[in-house]
Amino acid sequence: MPPTSADGRLWKESWTESLRQASPDCDAATWTNDIDSRKMKLLRPYLPSEGRALEVGCGSARLLCRVGRTVPLTLTALDNEPAALELARHTANAFGVRIDPVNGNVLSLPFADGSFDLILSGGLLEHFEDPKPVLREMVRLVRPGGTFYADVVPRKKSWYRLREAQRMATSPWLAPGVYESAFGAVDYAAWLDELFLEDVQVTNCGVYPDFIGRLPWWLRRVAARCLEPLDGTDVGASWGWYFVLLGRKKRS
């Protein structure tokens, strides 16, 4: 099941509201920047030194823009919502990078096989009842030896969002029309193996309780740094709210 029209309306409203706000400060002591930093530490060893990168279902394209600040890749951001693509342009300007925004369907990506050295998605795959077709499309675009990255928030980990806990206890819907699947890291690792990715690394992350985001910035930064070493541990597997998938496309 792909995201519903209600899902699309909700995200459009979210992206439109973000456009009304001030340009993001990519170095401020914020919750989103803390999470970006964690993701980039995992991704950095896999980054190509040159080539092309694509973020699928880009939303704000924060991760793609962070990649662009780190290595000189040609950046493409794909989404089916014009407001998201406008927000991606906004983010790119704030981060000081250039992107090519593309309106497209994640189930039929408008690029040739092996077109990209790096494929990214963040917070996308869990919104499909069957994420395997999206995975196939993403892997199809990775050149042999290239990198696949995705971070996923499964439904069973949504408890950390206190405002959604009661709803998620009885339904797979985060909000009217917004679905979130319960597939875990083991499921995704098996699918990626079937799709000829190798050296697949799965890291459970995000021991970051909701209340931390409401602390003063200096205390929030201290708490985040104290909790970050739990990524990739048994505690991260039990209490983290998302996991990261990384792998390389087999060369033959």
For each residue, the residues with C-beta under 8 A, 3 or more apart:
1: 4 128 129 130 179
2: 107 128
3: 7 8 11 127 128 178 179
4: 1 7 8 177 178 179
5: 8 9 177
6: 9 10 176 177 178
7: 3 4 10 11 127 177 178 179
8: 3 4 5 11 12 80 81
9: 5 6 12 13 177
10: 6 7 13 14 175 176 177 178
11: 3 7 8 14 15 59 81 84
12: 8 9 15 16 81 83 84
13: 9 10 16 17
14: 10 11 17 18
15: 11 12 18 19 59 60 81 83 84 86 87
16: 12 13 19 20 83
17: 13 14 20 21
18: 14 15 21 60 87 90
19: 15 16 83 86 87 90
20: 16 17
21: 17 18
22:
23: 90 93 94
24: 32 60 62 91 94 95
25: 28 30 33 94
26: 33 36 65 66 69 94 95
27: 33
28: 25 33 217
29: 33 34 217 218 220 221
30: 25 33 34 217
31: 34 35 208 212 213 220
32: 24 35 36 62
33: 25 26 27 28 29 30 36 37
34: 29 30 31 37 38 208 220 221 224
35: 31 32 38 39 206 208
36: 26 32 33 39 40 62 63 66
37: 33 34 40 41
38: 34 35 41 42 205 206 228 231
39: 35 36 42 43 63 66 122 151 205 244
40: 36 37 43 44 63 66 67 70
41: 37 38 44
42: 38 39 45 201 203 205 231 244 246
43: 39 40 46 47 63 67 149 244 246
44: 40 41 47 70
45: 42
46: 43 118 147 149 246 248
47: 43 44 67 70 71 73 118 147
48: 51 71 73 117 118 146 147
49: 71
50: 71 72 73 117
51: 48 73 74 116 117 118 143 146
52: 73 74 75 76 115 116 117 118
53: 64 67 68 73 74 75 76 116 117 118 119 120
54: 76 77 78 111 115 116 118 119 120 141
55: 58 61 63 64 75 76 77 78 120 121 122
56: 78 106 109 119 120 121 124 134 137 138
57: 78 79 106 121 122 123 124
58: 55 61 64 77 78 79 84 85 88 101
59: 11 15 62 79 84 87 88 122 123
60: 15 18 24 84 87 88 90 91
61: 55 58 64 65 77 87 88 91 92 99
62: 24 32 36 59 65 66 91 122
63: 36 39 40 43 55 66 67 120 122
64: 53 55 58 61 67 68 75 77 88 99 120
65: 26 61 62 68 69 75 91 92 94 95 97 99
66: 26 36 39 40 62 63 69 70 95
67: 40 43 47 53 63 64 70 71 73 75 118 120
68: 53 64 65 71 72 73 75 92 95 97 98 99
69: 26 65 66 95 96 97
70: 40 44 47 66 67
71: 47 48 49 50 67 68
72: 50 68
73: 47 48 50 51 52 53 67 68 117 118
74: 51 52 53 100
75: 52 53 55 64 65 67 68 92 97 98 99 100
76: 52 53 54 55 99 100 101 102 116
77: 54 55 58 61 64 85 88 92 99 100 101 102
78: 54 55 56 57 58 101 102 103 104 106 109
79: 57 58 59 84 85 88 101 103 104
80: 8 103 104 105 106
81: 8 11 12 15 84 85
82: 85 86 103
83: 12 15 16 19 86 87
84: 11 12 15 58 59 60 79 81 87 88
85: 58 77 79 81 82 88 89 101 102 103
86: 15 19 82 83 89 90 101
87: 15 18 19 59 60 61 83 84 90 91
88: 58 59 60 61 64 77 79 84 85 91 92 99 101
89: 85 86 92 93 99 101
90: 18 19 23 60 86 87 93 94
91: 24 60 61 62 65 87 88 94 95
92: 61 65 68 75 77 88 89 95 97 98 99
93: 23 89 90 96
94: 23 24 25 26 65 90 91
95: 24 26 65 66 68 69 91 92
96: 69 93
97: 65 68 69 75 92
98: 68 75 92
99: 61 64 65 68 75 76 77 88 89 92
100: 74 75 76 77
101: 58 76 77 78 79 85 86 88 89
102: 76 77 78 85 110
103: 78 79 80 82 85
104: 78 79 80 108 109 110
105: 80 108 109 110
106: 56 57 78 80 109 124 134 137 138
107: 2 133 134 137
108: 104 105 137
109: 56 78 104 105 106 137 138 140 141
110: 102 104 105
111: 54 115 116 141
112: 115 141
113: 140 141
114: 140 141 142 143 144 146
115: 52 54 111 112 141 143
116: 51 52 53 54 76 111 119 141 142 143 146
117: 48 50 51 52 53 73 142 143 146 147
118: 46 47 48 51 52 53 54 67 73 142 146 147 149
119: 53 54 56 116 138 139 141 142 146 147 148 149
120: 53 54 55 56 63 64 67 149 150
121: 55 56 57 124 125 134 138 149 150 151
122: 39 55 57 59 62 63 150 151
123: 57 59 126 127 151 152 153
124: 56 57 106 121 127 134 150
125: 121 128 131 134 135 150 152 181 188
126: 123 131 152 153 154 155 180 181 183
127: 3 7 123 124 178 179 180 181
128: 1 2 3 125 131 133 134 179 181
129: 1 179 181
130: 1 133
131: 125 126 128 134 135 181 183 188 191
132: 135 136 191
133: 107 128 130 136 137
134: 56 106 107 121 124 125 128 131 137 138
135: 125 131 132 138 139 188 191 192 195
136: 132 133 139 140 195
137: 56 106 107 108 109 133 134 140 141
138: 56 106 109 119 121 134 135 141 142 148 150
139: 119 135 136 142 148 192 195 196 197 249
140: 109 113 114 136 137
141: 54 109 111 112 113 114 115 116 119 137 138
142: 114 116 117 118 119 138 139 146 147 148 249
143: 51 114 115 116 117 146 249
144: 114 249 250 251 252
145: 248 249 251
146: 48 51 114 116 117 118 119 142 143 248 249
147: 46 47 48 117 118 119 142 246 247 248 249
148: 119 138 139 142 192 197 245 246 247 248 249
149: 43 46 118 119 120 121 244 245 246
150: 120 121 122 124 125 138 188 244 245
151: 39 121 122 123 205 242 243 244 245
152: 123 125 126 183 185 188 242 243 245
153: 123 126 157 158 180 241 242
154: 126 157 158 180 181 182 183 184 243
155: 126 158 168 172 180 181 182
156: 159 182 184
157: 153 154 160 240 241 242
158: 153 154 155 161 164 165 168 174 180 241
159: 156 165 168
160: 157 206 208 209 210 241
161: 158 164 165 168 210 241
162: 165 210
163:
164: 158 161 167 168 174 175
165: 158 159 161 162 168 169
166: 169 170
167: 164 170 171 173 174 175
168: 155 158 159 161 164 165 171 172 174 180
169: 165 166
170: 166 167
171: 167 168
172: 155 168 179 180 181 182
173: 167 176 177 178 179 180
174: 158 164 167 168 178 179 180
175: 10 164 167 178
176: 6 10 173
177: 4 5 6 7 9 10 173
178: 3 4 6 7 10 127 173 174 175
179: 1 3 4 7 127 128 129 172 173 174
180: 126 127 153 154 155 158 168 172 173 174
181: 125 126 127 128 129 131 154 155 172
182: 154 155 156 172
183: 126 131 152 154 187 188
184: 154 156 187 188 243
185: 152 188 189 202 204 243 245
186: 189 190 202
187: 183 184 190 191
188: 125 131 135 150 152 183 184 185 191 192 202 243 245
189: 185 186 192 193 200 202 245
190: 186 187 193 194
191: 131 132 135 187 188 194 195
192: 135 139 148 188 189 195 197 200 245 247
193: 189 190 196 197 200
194: 190 191
195: 135 136 139 191 192
196: 139 193 249 250
197: 139 148 192 193 200 247 248 249 250
198: 247 248 249 250
199: 247 248
200: 189 192 193 197 245 246 247
201: 42 244 245 246 247
202: 185 186 188 189 243 244 245
203: 42 231 232 236 243 244 246
204: 185 231 232 233 236 237 240 242 243
205: 38 39 42 151 231 232 236 240 241 242 243 244
206: 35 38 160 231 236 240 241 242
207: 227 230 231 235 236 239 240
208: 31 34 35 160 212 224 227 240 241
209: 160 212
210: 160 161 162 213 214
211: 214 215
212: 31 208 209 215 220 223 224
213: 31 210 220
214: 210 211
215: 211 212 219 220 223
216: 219 220
217: 28 29 30 220 221
218: 29 221 222
219: 215 216 222 223
220: 29 31 34 212 213 215 216 217 223 224
221: 29 34 217 218 224 225
222: 218 219 225 226
223: 212 215 219 220 226 227
224: 34 208 212 220 221 227 228
225: 221 222 228
226: 222 223 229
227: 207 208 223 224 230
228: 38 224 225 231
229: 226 233
230: 207 227 233 235 236 239 240
231: 38 42 203 204 205 206 207 228 236 240
232: 203 204 205 236
233: 204 229 230 236 237
234: 237 238
235: 207 230 238 239 240
236: 203 204 205 206 207 230 231 232 233 239 240
237: 204 233 234 240
238: 234 235
239: 207 230 235 236
240: 157 204 205 206 207 208 230 231 235 236 237 243
241: 153 157 158 160 161 205 206 208
242: 151 152 153 157 204 205 206
243: 151 152 154 184 185 188 202 203 204 205 240
244: 39 42 43 149 150 151 201 202 203 205
245: 148 149 150 151 152 185 188 189 192 200 201 202
246: 42 43 46 147 148 149 200 201 203
247: 147 148 192 197 198 199 200 201
248: 46 145 146 147 148 197 198 199
249: 139 142 143 144 145 146 147 148 196 197 198
250: 144 196 197 198
251: 144 145
252: 144
